[in-house]
Amino acid sequence: MKIKFSYNFNKEAENWYNIASFKKDTYGIPYKETVIPISKDILKYILAHNKKNSITYIEKFLRSDPRRELKNIFIQQKIRSLEKIWSELGDKLIFALNQVTGKQLINQEYTAYITNLFICDYNYKKQYFFLSLHHSDALNFSVIAHELLHFITYDYFQAYCLKRGLSGAKFQDLKECLTVILNSENFKNLLLIEDIGYKTHTKLRTLLLQKYSEGLSFKDLIDLGIAYLLKEERRR
């Protein structure tokens, strides 16, 4: 399986727009933190315009940034570094993901775009995700594992979860909770940075990791998560 590491002004602008236009906290992360380092002027423009116009505006800013050449030096170095790490550890990561989920990624090629933001979006349908220029290679490799596990969950279990009664929003919660298995023994010699998750998911993530260590399969974890989230919803 291949990952192409790249930088693209249009995709960078898309990530800025997606993060900024969300307009609210993300699983407990304050909105103000998610939009760092977007300037107030650009943020104001995004919130007042549609996606197409905003992306055009952001891309123009990115291309005219007086530090563009300097940033490009660091971006290209980040790309080379990630390519080297993937060439050495990528096959092992894919094997571990296959082992814990019992599934193989449907697609065999993905793109990881470098972004100047700290928060990184993804696009499942178009098979790409973002990695932050400001994160260490060790953290970015853990993010790769996190995103690929998301894609496996989409590939094989999204329709199943929705059919079992989860709403789209609750499926998103479960998808984020399932990445806790990246903290299991299967990834001990692959990932240096723990998959932290979000505070709002702490209870379910703790339960899923405990049950996985006791022998439950990935499919069993999904069934457990569905039951947990449906019960939680009924309480409200």
C-alpha positions as CSV (number, residue, x, y, z in Angstrom):
1,M,0.0,0.0,0.0
2,K,1.3,3.4,-0.9
3,I,1.0,6.9,0.7
4,K,2.0,9.8,-1.4
5,F,3.2,12.7,0.7
6,S,2.6,16.1,-0.9
7,Y,1.8,19.8,-0.6
8,N,-0.9,21.5,-2.6
9,F,-2.1,25.1,-2.2
10,N,-5.7,24.3,-3.0
11,K,-5.8,21.4,-0.5
12,E,-4.1,23.5,2.2
13,A,-6.8,26.2,1.6
14,E,-9.5,23.5,1.9
15,N,-8.2,22.3,5.2
16,W,-8.2,25.9,6.5
17,Y,-11.8,26.4,5.3
18,N,-13.0,23.1,6.8
19,I,-11.5,23.8,10.2
20,A,-12.5,27.4,10.4
21,S,-16.0,27.1,9.0
22,F,-16.9,24.5,11.6
23,K,-17.5,27.4,14.0
24,K,-17.7,25.3,17.2
25,D,-15.6,23.3,19.6
26,T,-14.5,19.9,18.3
27,Y,-14.9,17.1,20.9
28,G,-14.0,19.5,23.7
29,I,-11.1,21.2,21.8
30,P,-11.9,25.0,21.9
31,Y,-12.7,26.5,18.5
32,K,-10.0,29.2,19.1
33,E,-7.4,26.5,19.3
34,T,-8.4,24.7,16.2
35,V,-8.0,27.8,14.0
36,I,-4.5,28.7,15.1
37,P,-2.6,30.1,13.1
38,I,-5.3,31.5,10.8
39,S,-5.2,35.3,11.0
40,K,-8.3,37.2,12.2
41,D,-8.7,38.8,8.7
42,I,-8.8,35.5,7.0
43,L,-11.0,33.9,9.6
44,K,-13.4,36.8,9.3
45,Y,-13.5,36.3,5.5
46,I,-14.1,32.6,5.8
47,L,-17.0,33.1,8.1
48,A,-18.7,35.6,5.8
49,H,-18.3,33.8,2.5
50,N,-19.1,30.4,0.9
51,K,-16.6,27.5,0.4
52,K,-15.6,28.3,-3.2
53,N,-14.9,31.9,-2.6
54,S,-13.1,31.2,0.7
55,I,-10.8,28.6,-0.8
56,T,-9.9,31.0,-3.6
57,Y,-9.2,33.7,-1.1
58,I,-7.1,31.5,1.1
59,E,-5.1,30.0,-1.7
60,K,-4.3,33.5,-3.0
61,F,-3.0,34.4,0.4
62,L,-0.9,31.3,0.7
63,R,0.7,31.8,-2.7
64,S,1.5,35.4,-1.9
65,D,2.8,34.8,1.6
66,P,6.2,36.5,1.9
67,R,7.5,33.5,3.8
68,R,6.3,31.1,1.1
69,E,9.8,30.1,0.0
70,L,11.0,29.5,3.5
71,K,7.9,27.5,4.3
72,N,8.5,25.4,1.2
73,I,12.0,24.4,2.4
74,F,10.5,23.0,5.6
75,I,7.6,21.4,3.8
76,Q,9.8,19.6,1.3
77,Q,12.1,18.4,4.2
78,K,9.0,17.2,6.0
79,I,7.9,15.3,2.9
80,R,11.3,13.6,2.5
81,S,11.4,12.7,6.1
82,L,7.9,11.1,6.1
83,E,8.7,9.2,2.9
84,K,11.7,7.7,4.5
85,I,9.8,6.7,7.7
86,W,7.0,5.2,5.6
87,S,9.4,3.2,3.5
88,E,10.9,1.7,6.7
89,L,7.7,1.2,8.8
90,G,4.7,1.4,6.4
91,D,4.4,-2.3,5.7
92,K,4.7,-3.2,9.4
93,L,1.9,-0.7,10.2
94,I,-0.4,-2.0,7.6
95,F,0.2,-5.6,8.8
96,A,-0.6,-4.5,12.4
97,L,-3.8,-2.8,11.2
98,N,-4.8,-5.9,9.3
99,Q,-4.2,-8.0,12.3
100,V,-6.2,-6.0,14.8
101,T,-9.2,-5.3,12.5
102,G,-9.2,-8.5,10.4
103,K,-9.7,-6.3,7.4
104,Q,-7.5,-4.9,4.6
105,L,-7.8,-1.3,3.3
106,I,-9.9,-1.4,0.2
107,N,-7.8,1.2,-1.6
108,Q,-4.1,0.8,-2.1
109,E,-3.0,4.4,-2.5
110,Y,-3.7,7.4,-0.4
111,T,-2.4,11.0,-0.3
112,A,-1.2,12.8,2.8
113,Y,-1.1,16.6,2.3
114,I,1.1,18.8,4.5
115,T,-0.7,21.6,6.2
116,N,0.4,24.6,8.2
117,L,-2.4,24.1,10.7
118,F,-2.2,22.0,13.8
119,I,-5.6,20.5,13.3
120,C,-5.8,18.1,10.3
121,D,-9.0,17.2,8.3
122,Y,-9.5,14.2,6.0
123,N,-11.6,13.2,3.0
124,Y,-12.6,9.6,3.1
125,K,-14.4,9.6,-0.3
126,K,-11.3,11.1,-2.1
127,Q,-8.8,9.1,0.1
128,Y,-6.6,11.8,1.5
129,F,-5.8,13.3,4.8
130,F,-3.6,16.0,6.3
131,L,-0.5,16.0,8.4
132,S,0.8,19.1,10.2
133,L,4.1,20.7,9.3
134,H,4.5,21.6,13.0
135,H,4.2,18.1,14.3
136,S,7.1,15.7,14.9
137,D,7.6,12.8,12.5
138,A,6.7,10.5,15.4
139,L,3.4,12.2,16.0
140,N,2.6,12.3,12.3
141,F,3.3,8.6,12.0
142,S,0.7,8.0,14.8
143,V,-1.7,10.3,12.9
144,I,-1.2,8.2,9.8
145,A,-2.2,5.1,11.8
146,H,-5.2,6.9,13.2
147,E,-6.4,8.0,9.8
148,L,-5.9,4.6,8.2
149,L,-7.9,3.0,11.0
150,H,-10.7,5.5,10.3
151,F,-10.6,4.5,6.6
152,I,-10.9,0.8,7.5
153,T,-13.8,1.6,9.8
154,Y,-15.5,3.5,7.0
155,D,-14.7,0.8,4.4
156,Y,-16.3,-2.1,6.3
157,F,-18.4,-0.8,9.2
158,Q,-20.1,2.5,8.5
159,A,-23.1,1.0,6.7
160,Y,-23.3,-1.7,9.4
161,C,-23.3,0.8,12.2
162,L,-26.0,3.0,10.6
163,K,-28.1,-0.1,9.9
164,R,-27.9,-1.0,13.6
165,G,-29.3,2.4,14.6
166,L,-26.4,4.7,15.1
167,S,-26.9,8.2,13.8
168,G,-24.2,9.7,11.5
169,A,-22.9,11.8,14.5
170,K,-22.7,8.7,16.8
171,F,-20.9,6.8,14.1
172,Q,-18.3,9.6,14.1
173,D,-18.0,9.2,17.9
174,L,-17.5,5.5,17.6
175,K,-15.0,5.9,14.8
176,E,-12.9,8.2,17.1
177,C,-13.2,5.9,20.1
178,L,-12.0,2.8,18.1
179,T,-8.6,4.3,17.6
180,V,-7.8,3.6,21.2
181,I,-6.6,0.1,20.0
182,L,-3.6,1.9,18.6
183,N,-2.5,1.9,22.3
184,S,-2.5,-1.9,22.5
185,E,0.5,-4.2,22.5
186,N,0.1,-4.7,18.7
187,F,1.5,-1.2,18.1
188,K,4.0,-1.0,20.9
189,N,7.0,-1.3,18.6
190,L,5.6,0.9,15.9
191,L,4.1,4.0,17.5
192,L,6.0,6.3,19.8
193,I,3.1,8.7,20.4
194,E,0.0,7.4,22.2
195,D,-3.4,7.9,20.5
196,I,-4.9,10.4,23.0
197,G,-8.5,10.8,21.7
198,Y,-11.0,13.3,23.0
199,K,-12.1,13.9,26.7
200,T,-15.7,13.4,25.8
201,H,-14.9,9.8,24.6
202,T,-12.7,8.8,27.6
203,K,-15.2,6.3,29.2
204,L,-16.0,4.4,26.0
205,R,-12.3,4.4,24.9
206,T,-11.2,3.0,28.2
207,L,-13.9,0.3,28.0
208,L,-13.0,-0.7,24.4
209,L,-9.3,-1.0,25.1
210,Q,-10.0,-3.1,28.2
211,K,-12.3,-5.4,26.3
212,Y,-9.8,-5.7,23.4
213,S,-7.0,-6.7,25.8
214,E,-9.4,-9.4,27.1
215,G,-9.7,-10.9,23.7
216,L,-12.7,-9.2,21.9
217,S,-12.3,-8.8,18.2
218,F,-12.6,-5.5,16.3
219,K,-16.1,-6.5,15.2
220,D,-17.0,-7.3,18.8
221,L,-15.7,-3.8,19.8
222,I,-17.9,-2.2,17.2
223,D,-21.0,-4.1,18.5
224,L,-20.1,-3.1,22.1
225,G,-19.6,0.5,21.0
226,I,-23.0,0.5,19.2
227,A,-24.8,-0.8,22.3
228,Y,-23.0,1.7,24.6
229,L,-23.8,4.7,22.4
230,L,-27.4,3.7,21.8
231,K,-27.9,3.2,25.5
232,E,-26.3,6.6,26.2
233,E,-28.6,8.2,23.7
234,R,-31.7,6.7,25.3
235,R,-30.7,8.2,28.7
236,R,-30.9,11.7,27.2
